[in-house]
Amino acid sequence: MSRRSHPDPIEKTLSESPSFSCCRPREIRAMSSYTTRIDLKAGRVLTREGEVGMELFVIVAGRALVERGGVALAVVESGAVIGEIALLRATTRTATVTAMTDMSVLVMSRSEVAAMRNLGIASSAWEHLDRMIEARLKVLEQVVERRADEAWSLEPGAAESTTSTSGGNASLPVATARPGHSYGPAAGTWHRGFARAGNTIRVGAGL
C-alpha cells in the first residue's frame, strides 16, 4: 500500500495539531524522527506545577485535566500541546496536568526540541509557539482568578468540597480546549481556540 493510504500515525498526529499544521510534509517527517509515542494510564501526572520541564507532549488520544494552584482550569484532548511553556522558556511548569483517561501522547525532550530548532526543522511552528507564550501566561492568570471566584460562588455547602481538586467528587466548571492549544479562556469568550464550557466535570475521582 502507498504511504498516502496508510500515513504514519505520528506524522498524522503532528500534521493535524494546529500547533504544527503550518509545517510542510517533509518537516513533519523530520519531526517524527525526534518524537516518541507512549501510552499512559488514567491518573498519571504529565506535568507538575513548579517542577523543571524537560519535555513537551502532544496528545494523540485521551483527555487531561489542567490545574494551577489546586484550581481546575481546562480539559485538553487530542492535538493539544502540553508543557511547551516550561520547555521553550527554560522555566518551571506553570500548571499540573493529569490524565483523566488512559492516554497516548507524543513526547519531545528538551534536547530533541533544541536539535530541531538548531537544524531549522519546523521553525515556523516554534516561532509561533514562542509568540503565543506571553499571551497564554496572561490568560492562565486570568483563568486562575476566575476559577477561584467561581469556587466560592457555587451553591451553599459546595465551596469547601470544590476549592480543592485533590480528592472527593467535587464538581468545578472548566473550559474545554480545542485541539492544539493549551489553557482556558477569558470568561464567557472565545480565546485562542478555547470556549467556556457550560457543563462540569467530576474532579478527584480517578485522579
N, C-alpha and C positions, 0 to 999 in steps of 0.2 A: 504494500500500500504506500501511497505517497505521503510525504510529511504533511501536506495540506490536509489529508483525510484524517490523520492522527497526530495532531500537534503535541509537542512536548508539554506535559502538564505544568511544569514550572514556567515555561515560556508563556503559556496561555494565561496563567495567573498574573504574571508581571504585565503582560500586554493589556489585560483587562482592568488593571488597577489604575484609577485616574492619576495617581502619582507618577506612574511610569508609562502611561499610554502615549505620551509625546515622543517616546523613544522609537527609533527606527528598528525594523526587524533584526538587523544584524547586531544592534546594541542590546536588544532583548536576549538574543542568543548568547552574546558575550556575558551579560549579567548572570544568566542562568548557570554559568560555569563557576560563579563566585557565590552561589546560593545553595543552601541545604534545606531540604524539606524534612520536617519532623512532625510526629503526632504527639499530642498532649491530652492528658485526662482532665475531665472537669475538676475544678478546684486548684489547678496548677497556677502558680503566680508567675506571670511572664516578666513583669517589671515591678519593682517595689520602690515606692516613693523615698527619695533621699539616698538611694544606693547609686553607685557608679554604673553608668550604662556602657556595656561592652558589645551590644549587638542591637539590631533593629529587626522587626518582624513584619511580614506581610501575611495577612490572614487568607488562607486558602478556603477553609470551611470551619464553621462553628461561630460562637459568639463569646465575647469577653466583656466584663464589667470594668469601667474606668472609675477610680476613686481618688480623691485628693483630700487629705486631712480627715479621712473617715467619712467623707460625703460622696454619695454616688453621683457621678457626673454624666455618664453616657454608656451606651452599649454599642460596641463596634463589631463588625462582621466582615464577611468576605470582601477582599480587596483593600481593606483598611491597613494603614501603616501604623505600627506601634513602636515607640522608643526612638524615633528619629531625632527628637529634640536633644536628648542627652548625648546621643551619639555624634550628631553633627556639631553640637556646641561644646563637646567635651566637658559636660557638666553632669550633675546628678539627676536621677529620674525625677520628673515633675509630677508623676502620678503612679498609683499602683493599679496594675491591670491583671485581672484574674479570669481564668477560663470559666465561663458559666456552663459550657457544654464540652464534650470532647471536641478537640480542635486539630486541624492540620495547619501548620504555618511554614512559611519560608523564612530562613534565618540568614542574615548577613552580619558578619562580625565587623568590629571597628577596623581591623586590618584589611578585610576584604573590601569594605567601602573605600578606605584610603587608597587601595590599589586601583580600584576602578576610577576614582577621581584623578589619580596621577596619570592614568593611561587615557584619560578623556572619554571613558565609557559612560554613556548616559549623562553627559554634562548638563544638558538642559533640565533633566529631572532633578539632579542635585541642586542646581541653581534655583529651581522653583521651590524646592523644599526649604532651602536657606531663606528665601524671601518670605516664606509663609510662617516661619518660626515665631517672629516677633508678634505677628497678629494672633497666632494660636496661643501664645503665652498670655496675652491680654484677655482673650476670650476665656481661657482657663480660669483666670482670677475672677472674672465676672460671673462665670457659672458657679464657682465655689460659693461666692457670696449669695447668689440666688438660691442655690440648693440649701444653704444653711438657713436662710429666711423661710423657705418652704417647710423645712423640718419642724419649725416652731409654729407654722400656720395650719398644720393638719388638724383634724377633728380632735376634740378633747380626749385626753388619755393616750393619744398616739405618739406624742412628742418624744417621750422617753425611749420608746422602742425604735424610733426612726432616726434619731440623731446619730446613732452608731450603726455601721453596717457589718459589724464583726460577728454577729450571731443572731439567733432567733429567726423569726419570719417577718421582719419589718418590711413595709412597702414604702418605696420612695418613687416619685415621678422622675423619670430620666429621659434624656434625649437619645434618639436612635440615630447613629451616624450612617450616612450613605457611604458606600464603598470608597476607599481611597483617602479618607480623611481621618482626623484624629479626635478632637474633643468637641463638646456641645455648643449650643447656640446662645446668642443673646436672647433673653426671654421673649417668647412669642414671635420670633422672626426666623427667617432662613439665614444661615450664616455659613458660607463656605461648605455647603453640602450637608448641613445639619438642619433637621426640623424638630421643633419642640413636639414631643410625643404626648398624646392625650391619655395614654394608658400608663400602667405601672408595671414594674417587675417585682418579683419576690426577691428580697435581698437577704442573704445569710444562708438560706437553705442550699446545701451542697457546696458552699464556698469554704 
